[in-house]
């Protein structure tokens, strides 16, 4: 078991094995001794430490990994030993002149700020591509003048490409090996250039320039542009933080709310059970929605923080890939549930029964009554497409709907019959027929007439699947029919009748089944039965507009069945 030491190398924190630390410490001390008294020794040592830190960082797979003796020896092999290099200036110059310029090292793209005109982009591309910077500048100018793309590309490269600030970065930019020899050489070249400039400078002109306080146009323009982009970047970062944080807060509040509503039975939440065809628990759907929506907004929040905070620590590759996997699983889960939800209405099925009505043979008038259940009517306020949740006398939860329609047709003989067709949807024909058969509907026929439920019910586990009941009452020709007021709105559209009245107003009159199968009104006013001038009726039943032109023989009627135009 070895001890580990925390070290700060070029402002980067590393966890290093004790033996490795001792070797690294001896190596750095040897380098310092080698460059003692050398011009620019402090900058040389700083650049060497920065390069060592860069090599360590490349070899580390995570921030918590410990630098071992193996990594230290590999880095020393790359950098070289101090005694391997001659520090004599004359020997150095000879070696530089004889050494080849290409080292086989992969170049890195940086902005060359030492040879810049504006931002150093073209000078950096010269090192990276091997083309003269003059031609690169001409290409950018031509693209900027004729397409505008050159200006955009230059600004983007200016923002995204880092500048070669350190000696190691300048060597990376030119593709030269970054070791002790190259770093020392580069630093000494820098000092020589500074010395030459100091010797050749016109101090009088410099003094005048300092006094006037002028700077170059391009440098000023560059500073202004960079400042505007920084301000814009900070604004974008703040906007991303606000969007991401507010969305995450809303999702967490929604998750907490949905998680407790089922426990405390908030009114109206039963509707979720009606339309949840997948039988997935509400908490599972909530978590899937939270992850599917929340994870992208979390990364938006994280991106905004990265823009605002320059030294924000990364959440790590493990966390990023874990969140990505969780997001993909959530999307897959929601997709599966969505497909299953949509398939619940893919097919329609029916369950049909034809029965004779147990009516007295001598009955010539049939009173058709639609009967309501007051117990279920109390639950009509909260519904989906007319279907609501109710409780029967035993306290069992069930679905209640008033989607019941009655059509009147002529019987082929003297016997009255009723056909009950129950319809429902399902994910297959068999499933749809099974759910239709589980619809509960009842009626009663006796000497007082025919009593029909104005509603249907089904067990809660059958879910909402567009359940409906369609009744057809077959009566012999010559039978008189009356309706109670509750039948208003339940008379079907295939019922044929001779009077020109609004269908919902049929309950106000007496009807006789004719030989043709059409109901004949027995007490309708004449102006209704033959309304040659038309009418406009607006009442509690709705709007009935009938416009007629006797000269042209054109009739236009607007009622619940739609718009009808007839030319006689």
Secondary structure as UniProt FT lines:
FT   STRAND          4..9
FT   TURN            10..11
FT   STRAND          12..17
FT   HELIX           18..34
FT   TURN            35..37
FT   TURN            39..40
FT   HELIX           41..59
FT   TURN            63..64
FT   STRAND          66..67
FT   HELIX           69..79
FT   HELIX           82..84
FT   HELIX           89..98
FT   HELIX           113..115
FT   HELIX           121..129
FT   HELIX           133..146
FT   HELIX           149..160
FT   HELIX           167..174
FT   HELIX           180..200
FT   HELIX           203..212
FT   HELIX           217..264
FT   TURN            267..269
FT   HELIX           270..275
FT   TURN            277..278
FT   HELIX           282..308
FT   TURN            310..311
FT   HELIX           317..343
FT   TURN            344..345
FT   STRAND          347..356
FT   TURN            361..362
FT   STRAND          365..371
FT   HELIX           374..377
FT   TURN            378..379
FT   TURN            385..386
FT   STRAND          387..391
FT   TURN            393..394
FT   STRAND          397..401
FT   STRAND          404..410
FT   STRAND          417..426
FT   HELIX           429..437
FT   STRAND          443..446
FT   TURN            447..448
FT   STRAND          449..453
FT   STRAND          456..459
FT   HELIX           460..462
FT   STRAND          468..475
FT   TURN            477..478
FT   STRAND          480..483
FT   HELIX           485..487
FT   TURN            488..490
FT   TURN            493..494
FT   HELIX           503..508
FT   STRAND          511..513
FT   TURN            515..516
FT   STRAND          519..521
FT   HELIX           526..529
FT   TURN            532..533
FT   STRAND          534..539
FT   TURN            540..541
FT   STRAND          542..549
FT   TURN            550..553
FT   STRAND          554..559
FT   TURN            560..561
FT   STRAND          562..567
//
